[in-house]
Amino acid sequence: MSYAVPMTRREAIVRQLRDEIVTGALPPGTLVKDAEVAARLGVSITPVREAIAQLAAEGLIDIAPNRTRRVTHVTQKNALELIDVMGVLACAGVEWGVDNLTETHLERMRERLGDFVAGLERGDVTAAAAAGADFSTIMIMASGNRELQTHVDLVVARTLRLLALTADSELWQVWLDGYRETLALLERGDRPGAVERYRAIYQEYRARVQALLVEPTAEQLPGTPGSPR
């Protein structure tokens, strides 16, 4: 029998704050103060500071020269750049890992795809995004390149900001269709076709996001708190 290793306080705070940023509970521009976060979560300041430093490294919190911390704004430029970087890294991992996939891998992908759909159906976009990330991670980890996965994880945390959308947003359909078709191609043994279909997800997603941005200078994506719909 295996047991999950309990999270440290820093890890728990990172998860809590990351979820609040991703879901929009902490909107872009929100001032993040160590003492206020510590009091709200009932913890000491030290793990809060460590958590904020990690989230700053992930690009979710900006730290100004005067040490002021604010939730990062997502601009049109960095939104599209994040998608481009995420696409390059994830597609490389999938291309390297696809030939190592076994039936066990495919079964886990089916399960995570089911979790992805279930999360959207109940309006839990955080769970849906996590399941979607896991769907890709299974293929990437099959490459055996853990260094690549480390970089993918970092960019995923930042890219999830782009998915702080309502559960019925049309953007989710891009991933849902892409995952389903990628898995179907893998089940038929068409691995090159699966790689190309997976790559097309990012191309379509980028085009959809670019089309949905309200203005060339917009600081937020449609569907995120505080932005026009």
N, C-alpha and C positions, 0 to 999 in steps of 0.2 A: 504494500500500500504506500502511495506517495502522498506527501503533505505539501501544501503551498507554503512558501517561506513568507512570514508576515512582513508587511511593508514597514520601513523605518518611518519616523515622523516626517522627515524630509520628503520621502517618496509619496507619502499620503497627502502632504500639502501640495506637492507638484501636481498630483493627479486632480486634486480638488480645484486648484486654481486653473489648471489647463482646461478642465471640463467647463468651468465658468466662462473662460475666454472663448472657447470653441462654440459654446451654445449661445453666446451673446449676453449671458447674465452679467458679465463684466464687459461693457461695450468699449470699442476703441476710444482711446483718450482718457479712460478712467485712471485716476491717480491711485497708485498702489503704495500704501504705507505699511511698513513692517509692523508697527505697534497695533494698527487697526486690524490687520489680518490676524495677528497673533491673538488678539482679544476675541475676535469673532470665532476663530477656530479652537480657542482654548488651549493654545500651545505657547511655548517660549519663543522669543524673537530669533534665536540662532537658527533653528531649522527653517523658519520663514525666510530669513535672508539667504540661506543656501538654496531654497526652492526658487526664489525670485531670480537668483543668479543663473540657475539652470534654465528657467523659462526665458531669460534674456538671451542665453546662448541659442535657444531654439527659435529666437526671433519673435516670440509672443509678447515680450515686454521690452520697451525701450528704456534705457537708462541714460539720462541727460548728463552733460558735464558737471552739473551741480548736484548729481546723484538723485534727481527726481525720477521716479519710475512711473511709467504710464503704459497701459495696454496699447500695443502697436496698432496703428492705422493700416488698413490694407488699401493700397493705391492701385490704380489700373496697371501701372508699370510693374510693381512688385508682385501683383496677383498673377499676371501672365508669366513673369519670370519664374515664379515658384512652380507653376504648371510645367513650364519647359524643363526645369531642372528635375522635377519629380518624374516626368516622362522619360528623360534620358536615363536616369538611374534605375527606375523600376523596370523599364523595357530591357535594359542590359541584363539585369538580374534574371528576368523571365527567360530571355533568350539563352542565357548560360545554364539555367536550371531545368528547362523544359524536358530535355532528354533524360533527366534523372528521375522524373516523376513516376511514381508507382501507383497501383490501385489504392493503396492506403492514402497517398497524397490526394488523389482524386476524391476519395470519400470525405476527407476532411474539408476539401474545397466545397463539396456539395453541402456539407453541414453549415459552413460559414456563409454560403450563399443563402441558405434557408434562414440563417440568423439575420442576414442583411435585409431580406424581405420582411421578416417578422418585425424588425426594429422600425422599419418605415411604416408598416401597417399600424403599429401602436403609437406612432409619432415620436419615437425615441431616436432622434437623429444621431446622438452620441454613440449609442449601441450600434446603429446601422453603419456609421462611419468606421467604428472599430472592427466590425465584422468584415467590411469591405477591405480594410487594410490587411486583415489577416488572410483574406482570400489571395491577395497578391503575395503576401509574405511567404506563404506555403511554397509558391513557385520559386521565389527568390532564394529562400533558404535551401532549396534543393540544389542550388548551384554550389553550395559549400563555401561561398565567399562571405564570411561573417563581417568583414570590413565593409563590404558594399551594403550589407543589411544595416549596419550601424549608421551609415550616411543616409540610407533611405528612411530609417526611423526618425532621424532628425528633421528631414524635409517633410515627412508625413505630418509631424506635429505642427509645422507651420502651415502646411497645405490644408489641414483640417479647418483652419480659419475660413477657408473658402467654402466650406460645407456647412457653415452655420446658417442653414436655410430651413424653411418649413418642410415638413415631411412630404408635402405634395408638390414641391418644386420640380419643374421639368428637368432640372439638372441631374437629379437622381436617376432618371430614366436612362441617361447616357451610360452610367455605370452598370445599372441593372441589365440592360440589353447586352452590353459588352461582356460582362461576366458570364451571363448565360451562354452566349455564343462562343466565347473562349472555351468554356468548360465542355460544350457540345463537341467542338472540334477536337479537344484533347481526348474525349471519350471515343471518338471515331478514329483516333490514331493520327490525325492530321496536325502534327506539332508545329511545322512551319506556318500553317494556316492559323493556328492558335496564337502564335507570336504576332503575326500581322494583325489579327483582330484585336489583340490586347493593345498593340501600338495605336490602333485607330481610336481607341477609347480616349486617349489623351489629345489626339488631333481634334476629335469632335468636341470634347469637353472645353478645350481652349477656345474653339470657335464660338461655342455657346456662351461662355463667360464673357468673351470680348463683345459679343452682340448685346449682352444684358447689362453691361456697364452703362450707367445712365449718362455720363458725360466723360470726355477725355481726361478731365481733371478730378473725377469722382474719387473720394477717399474710401468709399465702402461699396461692397457689392449689393445688388438688390437682394432683399431677403434678410440682410443682417440688420440688427436693431439700429434704428436711427437713420436708415437710408430709405429713399423712395421706393415704392413698389410699382 
